[in-house]
Amino acid sequence: MTATVTTLRVRPRRSLLTTAFVSIVLAMVPVFGVLYWFAIQHGSWGLVFVVHLAITIACLATLGRQLTVFTAVTETELVGRGIFSPVVRIPLSAIASVAVVPTYIGQSPDPVLQLLARDASGRRLYRMRGTFWTPEDLKAVANALPVTPTFVQEPISIREFYRTYPGSAYWFQNKPALWIIVFVLAALLILAVAAWVMTIFGMPVGFLPS
Protein backbone atom coordinates (compact mmCIF):
# COMPACT_ATOMS: atom_id res chain seq x y z
CA MET A 1 0.00 0.00 0.00
CA THR A 2 1.42 3.39 -1.06
CA ALA A 3 1.45 6.09 1.61
CA THR A 4 -0.31 9.36 0.82
CA VAL A 5 2.14 12.23 0.47
CA THR A 6 1.07 15.57 1.97
CA THR A 7 2.32 18.43 -0.17
CA LEU A 8 1.03 21.22 2.08
CA ARG A 9 -0.37 21.45 5.61
CA VAL A 10 -1.46 24.65 7.38
CA ARG A 11 -3.00 25.45 10.74
CA PRO A 12 -5.12 28.38 11.96
CA ARG A 13 -3.62 31.58 13.27
CA ARG A 14 -1.74 30.91 16.52
CA SER A 15 -3.15 34.13 17.98
CA LEU A 16 -6.64 32.59 18.03
CA LEU A 17 -5.67 30.14 20.74
CA THR A 18 -4.11 32.86 22.88
CA THR A 19 -7.09 35.16 22.40
CA ALA A 20 -9.54 32.39 23.30
CA PHE A 21 -7.60 31.47 26.46
CA VAL A 22 -7.34 35.09 27.63
CA SER A 23 -11.04 35.68 26.91
CA ILE A 24 -12.04 32.63 28.94
CA VAL A 25 -9.92 33.69 31.90
CA LEU A 26 -11.15 37.29 31.80
CA ALA A 27 -14.75 36.11 31.64
CA MET A 28 -14.45 33.56 34.44
CA VAL A 29 -12.48 35.52 37.01
CA PRO A 30 -15.05 38.27 37.81
CA VAL A 31 -18.11 36.01 37.45
CA PHE A 32 -16.88 33.15 39.59
CA GLY A 33 -15.12 35.54 41.95
CA VAL A 34 -18.52 37.00 42.85
CA LEU A 35 -20.18 33.56 42.95
CA TYR A 36 -17.53 32.16 45.31
CA TRP A 37 -17.83 35.23 47.54
CA PHE A 38 -21.60 34.71 47.89
CA ALA A 39 -21.33 30.92 48.06
CA ILE A 40 -18.80 30.88 50.91
CA GLN A 41 -21.09 33.07 53.00
CA HIS A 42 -24.01 30.70 52.39
CA GLY A 43 -21.99 27.49 52.72
CA SER A 44 -22.65 26.38 49.13
CA TRP A 45 -19.24 26.91 47.56
CA GLY A 46 -19.08 23.22 46.61
CA LEU A 47 -21.87 23.61 44.05
CA VAL A 48 -20.18 26.64 42.52
CA PHE A 49 -16.93 24.69 42.36
CA VAL A 50 -18.62 21.84 40.48
CA VAL A 51 -20.13 24.26 37.95
CA HIS A 52 -16.80 26.07 37.62
CA LEU A 53 -14.98 22.79 37.09
CA ALA A 54 -17.47 21.62 34.44
CA ILE A 55 -17.20 24.88 32.49
CA THR A 56 -13.41 24.83 32.75
CA ILE A 57 -13.23 21.27 31.40
CA ALA A 58 -15.54 22.21 28.51
CA CYS A 59 -13.41 25.24 27.67
CA LEU A 60 -10.17 23.26 27.83
CA ALA A 61 -11.70 20.57 25.61
CA THR A 62 -12.61 23.23 23.06
CA LEU A 63 -9.10 24.69 23.19
CA GLY A 64 -7.67 21.20 22.76
CA ARG A 65 -9.92 20.64 19.78
CA GLN A 66 -8.59 23.88 18.28
CA LEU A 67 -5.14 22.29 18.20
CA THR A 68 -6.42 19.60 15.83
CA VAL A 69 -7.78 22.02 13.21
CA PHE A 70 -5.86 21.93 9.92
CA THR A 71 -6.07 22.10 6.15
CA ALA A 72 -3.86 19.92 3.99
CA VAL A 73 -3.33 19.22 0.32
CA THR A 74 -2.14 15.75 -0.60
CA GLU A 75 -1.40 14.21 -3.98
CA THR A 76 -5.06 13.25 -4.35
CA GLU A 77 -7.19 15.19 -1.83
CA LEU A 78 -7.94 18.47 -0.13
CA VAL A 79 -8.33 17.54 3.53
CA GLY A 80 -9.51 19.65 6.45
CA ARG A 81 -10.96 19.58 9.95
CA GLY A 82 -12.80 22.29 11.87
CA ILE A 83 -13.29 22.68 15.61
CA PHE A 84 -16.72 21.07 15.65
CA SER A 85 -16.65 19.17 12.36
CA PRO A 86 -15.15 15.83 11.33
CA VAL A 87 -12.39 15.45 8.79
CA VAL A 88 -13.49 16.48 5.30
CA ARG A 89 -11.86 14.84 2.28
CA ILE A 90 -12.35 16.29 -1.18
CA PRO A 91 -10.82 14.60 -4.24
CA LEU A 92 -8.68 17.07 -6.15
CA SER A 93 -10.36 15.85 -9.32
CA ALA A 94 -13.68 17.29 -8.06
CA ILE A 95 -12.31 20.84 -7.77
CA ALA A 96 -13.15 22.89 -10.85
CA SER A 97 -12.44 26.43 -9.63
CA VAL A 98 -10.67 28.20 -6.80
CA ALA A 99 -11.17 31.85 -5.90
CA VAL A 100 -9.43 33.98 -3.29
CA VAL A 101 -11.60 37.01 -2.58
CA PRO A 102 -10.94 39.95 -0.22
CA THR A 103 -14.10 40.86 1.69
CA TYR A 104 -15.19 43.52 4.14
CA ILE A 105 -16.77 42.02 7.26
CA GLY A 106 -18.83 44.25 9.52
CA GLN A 107 -17.37 47.72 10.03
CA SER A 108 -13.73 46.65 9.77
CA PRO A 109 -11.76 48.77 7.26
CA ASP A 110 -9.37 45.91 6.56
CA PRO A 111 -10.45 43.26 4.03
CA VAL A 112 -10.45 39.59 5.03
CA LEU A 113 -9.57 36.96 2.45
CA GLN A 114 -11.97 34.14 1.62
CA LEU A 115 -10.80 31.01 -0.20
CA LEU A 116 -13.54 29.16 -2.03
CA ALA A 117 -13.14 25.87 -3.90
CA ARG A 118 -16.10 24.82 -6.07
CA ASP A 119 -17.01 21.95 -8.33
CA ALA A 120 -18.05 22.18 -12.00
CA SER A 121 -21.64 23.07 -11.06
CA GLY A 122 -20.54 25.93 -8.79
CA ARG A 123 -21.27 24.10 -5.56
CA ARG A 124 -19.09 24.95 -2.59
CA LEU A 125 -16.68 22.15 -1.78
CA TYR A 126 -14.39 23.89 0.68
CA ARG A 127 -14.04 27.34 2.17
CA MET A 128 -11.38 28.96 4.31
CA ARG A 129 -11.96 32.27 6.06
CA GLY A 130 -9.16 34.74 6.62
CA THR A 131 -10.52 35.39 10.09
CA PHE A 132 -8.93 32.08 11.10
CA TRP A 133 -6.15 31.60 8.52
CA THR A 134 -3.29 33.89 7.52
CA PRO A 135 -3.31 35.40 4.00
CA GLU A 136 -0.07 33.57 3.24
CA ASP A 137 -1.61 30.20 4.13
CA LEU A 138 -4.72 30.88 2.06
CA LYS A 139 -2.65 31.77 -0.97
CA ALA A 140 -0.40 28.74 -0.43
CA VAL A 141 -3.42 26.40 -0.35
CA ALA A 142 -4.90 28.05 -3.45
CA ASN A 143 -1.65 27.63 -5.36
CA ALA A 144 -1.27 24.00 -4.23
CA LEU A 145 -4.61 22.97 -5.76
CA PRO A 146 -4.71 21.50 -9.29
CA VAL A 147 -6.58 24.41 -10.91
CA THR A 148 -5.34 27.92 -11.58
CA PRO A 149 -6.75 30.08 -8.77
CA THR A 150 -8.47 33.41 -9.36
CA PHE A 151 -7.15 36.13 -7.08
CA VAL A 152 -9.73 38.91 -6.94
CA GLN A 153 -8.07 42.28 -6.39
CA GLU A 154 -11.00 44.56 -5.52
CA PRO A 155 -12.48 43.94 -2.05
CA ILE A 156 -16.24 43.41 -1.82
CA SER A 157 -18.67 43.25 1.08
CA ILE A 158 -19.39 39.87 2.61
CA ARG A 159 -23.00 40.11 1.43
CA GLU A 160 -21.82 40.73 -2.13
CA PHE A 161 -19.51 37.74 -1.75
CA TYR A 162 -22.50 35.55 -0.88
CA ARG A 163 -24.42 36.91 -3.88
CA THR A 164 -21.51 36.50 -6.28
CA TYR A 165 -20.78 32.98 -5.08
CA PRO A 166 -24.15 31.38 -4.27
CA GLY A 167 -23.97 28.61 -1.70
CA SER A 168 -20.69 29.86 -0.23
CA ALA A 169 -22.32 30.83 3.08
CA TYR A 170 -22.45 28.28 5.86
CA TRP A 171 -25.88 27.37 7.23
CA PHE A 172 -25.57 29.89 10.07
CA GLN A 173 -24.35 32.81 7.95
CA ASN A 174 -26.25 35.52 6.07
CA LYS A 175 -29.37 34.82 8.14
CA PRO A 176 -30.29 37.87 10.30
CA ALA A 177 -33.38 36.14 11.73
CA LEU A 178 -31.23 33.30 13.04
CA TRP A 179 -28.97 35.71 14.93
CA ILE A 180 -31.99 37.43 16.48
CA ILE A 181 -33.23 34.07 17.73
CA VAL A 182 -29.77 33.22 19.11
CA PHE A 183 -29.59 36.60 20.90
CA VAL A 184 -33.03 36.12 22.47
CA LEU A 185 -32.20 32.57 23.59
CA ALA A 186 -28.88 33.72 25.04
CA ALA A 187 -30.64 36.48 26.98
CA LEU A 188 -33.19 34.02 28.34
CA LEU A 189 -30.41 31.63 29.34
CA ILE A 190 -28.59 34.39 31.22
CA LEU A 191 -31.79 35.31 33.07
CA ALA A 192 -32.41 31.65 33.92
CA VAL A 193 -28.88 31.21 35.28
CA ALA A 194 -29.19 34.43 37.29
CA ALA A 195 -32.49 33.27 38.77
CA TRP A 196 -30.97 29.87 39.60
CA VAL A 197 -28.02 31.46 41.39
CA MET A 198 -30.29 33.80 43.33
CA THR A 199 -32.45 30.86 44.37
CA ILE A 200 -29.42 28.92 45.62
CA PHE A 201 -28.31 31.85 47.77
CA GLY A 202 -31.80 32.44 49.11
CA MET A 203 -32.15 35.81 47.41
CA PRO A 204 -35.61 37.00 46.28
CA VAL A 205 -36.21 36.42 42.57
CA GLY A 206 -38.27 39.00 40.78
CA PHE A 207 -38.00 41.55 38.06
CA LEU A 208 -40.87 43.75 39.21
CA PRO A 209 -41.14 45.59 42.53
CA SER A 210 -43.44 43.85 45.00
Phi, psi and omega in degrees: 000130183274129180289145178282130181265125177271120181271337180205140178215125180232157178233160182300168178307133179294331183295337180297319181294316179296316180298317180297316181296314180297319180297318179297315180297314182295330179282323185283320188303306181292321182295307183284337174299314178293317181297317179295322181298316177290317186296321181296323180292332182257006177070025181237032182293336181298320179295318178297321179296319179297315178297316179300316181296317181297317180293321179297316179297318179296318179294317179294324177296321178293319177296320178296322178296325178301328181290345181264356181288136180199166168226134182221149174242121178254188179293338185232345188220157165256119187239141179202158176219133176263182181295315185246019181235153178285177179294132178252132180237121181240121177299135179300331180293341181275346183276120181255333181210149178225128179233139174243114191237125174282132183229151173265125180246123181064222182261008182293134179281348183262127180290149178244129182287145174234127174256129182228120175253129183232160177270186185296335180270000180089006180284139179293126175258323184201140178222139176234131182257134181295348174297329185250341183238148179286153177303323180296319180291321179298315180293324179295317178297315180301317181286340181276346181280159190281003177242153180289118184285153174259119178257104180287133185267322184272120179296147177230164177289159181294327177294320177294326177299315180295326179286321182289327181238080182303138180086000181283337181286142173287168186300334184263002183258158176059033180227086182304321182299323180297318181292327176296316179297317179298318180297315180297315179297320179296319179296318178295323179295317179298317178296320180295317179295318179298317179295321179297315180296317180297323179294318180300320184271008177070024180269147179294135181255123179180148181246359177235145179294141182273000000 
